[in-house]
């Protein structure tokens, strides 16, 4: 790959972007006392609701308990019915429906859904319904009435809604590597994390390791470049021409970031968010590196300089190589932003089918059919995937 000569102004812009992207990362150092560290420390300027949403987006945390846990708390009395009604009151509309001779208020409907959810009746209940002819007749009458007023869901519309949400999330809420994991069933994010943990752990050692990492005085990025070309991990990950690719990387980490943001095709308007997502994948390590980089007088930083810019240069290299490999192997397309958008839009049903397989919601029959297509040699054609996807309902 030919090195593009970037200007100093472009490098300054990258450093500024990384500083902004790193605001979501909290300091994890120094730990002079063993106390809890607030992972949302960098977001404390936001309102609570916005802060936890950003924390979920960039750090992968879950801000609230699942609904079934809250319902369990209600059953044992930890949440009172008065609290439920107080929370639902702002949503109430002054409407009622008649069920038999009994009026049912909007609050009662909301409360029932809130406390019970909408779910398929259990098998035992279905058996009881089958055993009661009068109840079954009533249910069939209700179902027939609903068919006259409710339109059946349109399969194409549901697929397009799913694809629209996924295309909007790409690059903004989801990295290309995470997309591959979600749609293709790869382990790219985990593989990148394992590599970065290995290199970070070796580089930021402060005198505890019996065998220290060579070339640390040249900086994190340069030491990695010097040593990684002799490491077989890249070859084991399936990255072809590993040593040559390491050797051909730019001298400046800012240039490497620019190269791979452009190679991955990330729109410039998304660069800050995309870098935040990358930093949030390992917030402990990036939090420590961020602290060290801002402590100019810290002896270990002065001797062995590390920074988030250097960290991101290494991480984006791994992402580009592994995403490109996965997309070429699985989909026969380039591993960049534009190609992934085109795949989702042009093969929307296939996209949803693959996602369903990875999330485990397919039934056994479809699971087996998808696996046969995926692992068949030679690879199944696009037409075979489309034929199977056309028979799948989201």
N, C-alpha and C positions, 0 to 999 in steps of 0.2 A: 504494500500500500504506500503510495507516494505521500510524503509528509507535506501538509499544507502550511505555508508560512503565515502564522497568525501574528497580528500586531500586538504591541504592548497594551494598547487600549482595549483590545479584546480580552487579553489576559486579566486586566484590571476588572473588567466587567464580570468575568467568571469568578474572580475572588469575591467580589461584592455579592454575586448571586449565591455563592456558597455560604457566606456569612448570613444572608437572609434565610436561606434554606435551613441553616443550623439553629434558628431560633426555636424550633420545636424540640430540640434536644436539650435535656436538662443536664447540669453538671452532676457527675457521680464521684467527685473527688474534691478535696481530700476527705477521707473517712477517718477522722481522728477519734470519733466515737461511733459505736455501732448503733446507728439509728436509721429509721426509715427515710428514704429519699423520695421526694415528690416527683414523679416522672412528668408531671404537667407543669413543673416549675417555670419552664420557658413560655408557657401559655397563660400565666397568671394575670396578664393584662386584659384578657378576654373575660366576658361573662361566663358563668359556670357552664351553661348549656352549650355555648360555642366552644369552650375549651375542651369539654369532653368529646364533642363531635370531631374536633381537630385531632385530639388524642387517638380516637378510634381510627380516623382516616390515615394518619401518618405513623402511628405506633402500634396499631393493631389491637389496642385494648378494647374491652367490652364495657361501656360505661354503665349499663344497667343490667340487673338480673333478668333472666328469661321470665316470661309471663307465668309459666307453670309454678315457678318458685314463689311469686307474689300470691298466686292463688292458694298455694299451700299455706302461706302465712295467714291468709284470710280464714282458712278453715280452722286453724289452731288459735285464732283470736288475736294475732299480732297486728292485723289490719282490721279496723272496725267498719261496719256498714256505713256509719256516718261519714267516715273518711272517703269511702267510695263515692257516696252521693255528692259530697262536697266537690270532689274532683270532676264529676260528670255534669254538675249543674250548669257550667258555662256552655255546654254543648247541647243542652236540651232544646228541642223545638216543641211548641205547643200543639202537638198532634197526638192522636190516639187511634188505635185500630181495634176492631171488635173481633174477638175470638169466641165464637158461640155467643153467649149473652154477656160476656165480661169485657169491659173496655180495658185495653192495655196501653199504658202511657209510653211515651218515648223514653222516659227515664228508665222504666222497667225493661224495655228492650235493650237499651245501652248497658244496663247493669247486668242483664243475663249474658250478653255477649262478653262483657268485661270479665265476668267471673267464671264463665263456662267455656268461652271461645266457640268457634265454629268448627265442628269436627264430624267425621263420618261416624254414624252409630256403631257401637261395638257389635260383635258377632252375635252375642247373646240376645241383644235387643232386637236384632234383625230376625232371629229365630222366633222370638216372642211375637213379633208383628206378623210373621207368616202364620203363626198358630191362631191368630185372632182375625176371623174373616171380617168382622164389623170394623175393626181398626184399620185393617188393610184396605177396605173399601173407602174409608174416609181419607186415608193417605193418597190413594189413587185419585180421588176426586180433587184433593188439594193440588197434586202434581199436574193433573190435566188443566186446572185453572191457571197454574203458574206458567204452563207452556203457552197460553194465549197472551200473556202479558210480558213475559221475559224472552228476550232473544237469546238463542244459544250462543255461547262464546265463539267468536270467529278465530279459527286456528291461525290463519295468516296474520291477523291483527295482533294476536298474543305473541307470535314469534317476532314481529316487527317491534313491538313494545319492548321485548327483552333485548333485542339487538340494539335498539336506540339507547337504552340505558347502558349497555356494555360499551358501545362506541363512545359515549360521552364520558365514561369512567376511564377509558384507556389513556394513560399518560397523566391523568388528573388525580385519580384515586388508585389506579392499578399500574404497576410497572409492566413492561413487556415480559419480563421473566415471570412475574406473578400470573400474568395472563396465560402464558404457556402452561404453568402448573394447573391452573383452573380449567383450561380447555383441553389440553393434550395429556394431562396426567403426568407431567414431568416433575422433577425435583430441583429445578434450577435455582430457586431462591435458597433452598437448603444447601445445595452444593456451593453456591457463592459464599454463603455464610460460613460454611466449614472452612473454605480457603482463607477468608478474611480473618476468622478467629485464629487460625494457625499463624498467619503472618503478623497479626496485631499482637498476639501473645508473646511471640518471639521478639518483636521489636521494642515493645514498651517495658520489657523486663527491667527492673531497677535493682539488679544485683543479686537476685535470688536464684537464677538459673545456673547450674553447674557448667553448662556449655552455652555460651552466649552467641547471639546471631552476628555474623561478620558484616562489615561494611555499614554498620548503623550510623556512623558519623557522617555518611553521605546523604542522609535523610531517608525517610520511610520509603518513598517512591523509588529512589535510586538504588537503595539496598535490595528492595524487592526485584527490580529489573535485573540486577546483577545475579541474584541467586535463583530466581524463578526459572530462568532458562535451563538450569541444571536440575530442576525438579520434575519428576515424572507425573505429578498429579494432573497437569494439563493434558498429557497424553492419555492418562487413564479416564479423564472426563470426555475424551473423544475429540479434543481440539486438534485439528490437523495442522502440521507445520508449526508446532508450538514454539520451538526455540527461535525460529526465524521471526515469528510475529512479535515475540518479546523484544528481540534485538532491534526491530524496526520501529519500536514505539518512540514518540518524540522525547526530547530531552526534558522538556518542561511539563509538569503534570497538568497545568492549565491547558496546554495544547492537546493533551490526551483527552481531557474532558470535552473540549470543543470537538475534537475529531469524532468521538463516539456518540455524543449527542446528535451530531449531524448524520453520522452513519446509521444510527438507530431511527433517524427521521423524526425526532421529537420536535414538534413545533416550538419555536422560540418562546411563545407566550406561556408554555407549560414548563419551561426549564426549571424555574424555582421550585414549583410543586414536585417535579420529577426528582430533583435532587433531595428534597425533603423526604420523599418516600424511600429513597436509597439509604439515607442516613438513619431513618427510623427502623430499618430492618434489623440493625444491631445497636439499639440505643445505649446500651451499657458501654460498649467499646467506643462508639463515637462520642459519647458524653465525656469519657476520660480523655480522648484525643483532643476534643474541643477545649477542655480545661487546660491541658498541657500547652496547647498552642497559644493560649492567651496569658500564660505565665512566663513572660520573657526572662525573668530572673531565676527560673527553676533550673537547677543544675542538670537534671536529666534531659530536659528539653533543650537546653543549650548544647549539650553534648550530642544528643541524638534527636534531631528535629522531626516532629510529626505534625500533621495538620489535616483538617477535613478535606482540603483540596487534594492532597496526596492520597488520602484514603479513597476518595471518590474516583480518582483517575484509575486506581487499581480495580475498584469494583465495577466500573463501567466497561473495562476491558473484558472481564469475565462474562458480564451480562451479554455483551454484543456477540461474543463467540458462541456461547451456549444457546442463546435464543436463535441465532442464525442456524446452528446445527439442528435444533429441534424442529424449526419451521420447514427447513429443507427436507428433513427426513419424514416428518409426519404429514405435511401439507403440500410440499413441493413449491413453496413460495419463499420469498426473501423474508428475513427476520427483522422487519422494520415496521414502524408505525403505520405507514401508508398501506403496506401489504396486508397487515392484520385488519385494518379497517375495511379494505376491499374484500377480504375473505368473509368477514362478518356480514357485510352488506350483500355480497353476491351469493353466498352459500349460507343464508340465515338459518335454514332448517338443520343443516349439517352442524353449524355452530352450536345450536341448542341441543342437538342430540349428543354431541361430544361432551358438552358441559354436564348434561344429565348423567352420562356414564361416569364422569369423574366424581360427581357429588353423590353417586350411589342411589339415585332415585329411579333408575330403570328397573323394570321387572327382569326376571331371569332370562326370558326369551330374548329380549332386546339386548341385554347385557352380553349374551353369548354371540349374537349377530354382530354387534359392534366390535367385540374382541376378535372375531374371525376376520373382519375386514381390516382391522388395525394391524394384526400380526401376520397377515397373509403374505406369502412371497411368490411372485412379485407383489408389490404394493397394490392395493385395490385402487381402481380408477375413481376419478371424481364422480362419474356417473353412477357407480355402484353405491357410493356414499349417499348421493342425492336420492337414489331410489329407496334406500332404507329410511332416510330421513323423512321422505314424503309420507311414510306410513306411521310416523311417530307423532303423537300429540303432546304438546307442552303441558 
